[in-house]
Amino acid sequence: MKIKKELYFRIAKPPKSKMNLFKKSRLFVMPALLVSAMAAQAQIAAPSPYGAVPSARQLKWQETEMYCIIHFTPTTFQNKEWGYGDADPSIFNPTKFSADQIVAAAKSGGFKGIVYVAKHHDGFALWPTKTSKYNISESPWKDGKGDMVKEFQLAAKKEGMKFGIYCSPWDRSNTTYGTPEYVNVYRQQITELYSNYGDLFMSWHDGANGGDGYYGGKNEKRKVDQSSYYDWMNTWAITRKLQPNASIFSDIGLDVRWVGNEKGLAPETSWSTITIKGNEGKAPMPGYMDDYNLGSGTRGGEKWIPFEGDVALRPGWFYHPEQDNQLKTTAQLFNIYCNSVGRGGALDLGLSPTTEGILHPNDVAALAAFGKYLKEVFAVNLAKQASISVSNVRGKQQKLYGAAKLTDADRYSYWATDDKVHQATVNLDFKQAVRFSILQLRENIKLGQRIDSVEVEAFKDNAWVKLAKATSIGANRIIRLPKEETAAKIRIRIFAPVSIALSEVGLFLEPEIKTESSTTTENVYDKSSWKAINDANSITIDLGKNTSFSALSYLPEQDKSSAGAIQKYDLQISEDGVSWKSISTGEFSNIEANPILQRIAVPNSSAKFIKLISRQAVPGNGGKVQLGLSQIEIYK
Ligand code: FUL
């Protein structure tokens, strides 16, 4: 507005020197057309940014949208989800390792980056670090001369993929873990990793800290004060210095936040801005802060910290042969994509090489099928075939802010409204009715997350019919309609507290998914004749007769609000229900963040009675673990 007035003033009273020019050219009266054109010029200033906006680093991250995290450490060879820190390095000896095969498979899935787990909770460093003896040089792989971080860096480079690193803060092997000395070790580790492996796009950290571990042979529980122990602000200062382009991810990282579950799903409304509570003025502390709003973010929140949805292609983050037929299907992956990338965040898909050091053929096929499907879905933007009209164009500047910007596939060119226009309509008119099932919207996030909500309508049987409503548009909003629609006129009504700056409109039709890899159910015993006795923290199953079995699985409660989950178990058997023998004890690692089916392999076992006891639990709101028969399977 201010600019407009100034310009009018200039038009009315040109500076003296120019006045002479006007006089000379006898242009005493300004033609009306010229006046209005110049007045319109006055409006060309872009809308002022609204609220928190992304940094240049975050913009690059937002553009990445899809990447894979790769877990391949001695834990793979132990068939575990969390190594305890005591694995003998001699077990790490993949015979067919190929970072190229893994990275190429990720690329075929449409992924644009790789995050490699350079050190997981077991503490084994996959590069020849100077900070700890417990590293890849102690393994037989490449006669101790290998560097797996390097292999992944080079493979990513070869495939034109971005590269990032995850170095777990929790270290169940290091004898100094829990002391200030370890924090220095950790800082030296990230210094090595961030100095020798090229330009990183992500620096990945998590808040997991299960407490107990090997710790150099002490086999004890170590508790750290999450709020202060890692001194994240100073630790991340190293990252900023060495890798200024790396987005820092953590539960609430400096650049990217966790979505709050390991299913890769963001809630329906998920703002890219967030106000972090519970730790005002201090550094974001993984695993410590009040993170109730990780998924939803905060409308008009203080900081731009969008979410990453992480989820594994298989049930677990590490490879387990028994999960070879439990991969997510194309339909499931696409649903996750719509609920992560399609909700303004990113999808981080976990890949887990086998002990050979390559991806299993099923994983390779699943990735290729998903990548092919994604390409098919977004191959034709039907909106490009429409004549698009908008109810207002900023300063009538069609060239700068007009409707044509909505389909030019440029995230940062945009259609904008006048400052005073906070509600506007985009109309898509087709010569002939089109079939569609997805509407995609992007805001120019350089100007912040401006839009409150949108409503999508179609003109059907001579009336406008509401098809969908959505909030939190941001970098990318995929509105998946409950069913395929056909219409020749579509209307998008947009509501915002400020002027609108919408960069893209896409309209797509999801092709039917023809082939789906079937998940085979394993040979499990029929439960109908079993009897179960539950007590506070265990379940005893009477199988009726002596039965041989090879494994037992336990599905934790999916909803923490009801009951807790077993973290440490003791599996016992008995012939008479009186005297018991323990046949397996252990932990269900990562069960809190990823409550997937847990399996205890006990080959060649037999018993009439089986008892699964919870020795330690993740408490649910109900306080204790409550086990039901429906949660247990026994395998032949
Ligand atoms: C979690 C870890 O505890 C899991 O093991 C896995 O690495 C996942 C990606 O992050 O926090």
Residues whose N, C-alpha, C, O or C-beta is under 5 A from the ligand:
A	BS01	FUL	E81 D206 A208 W317 N590
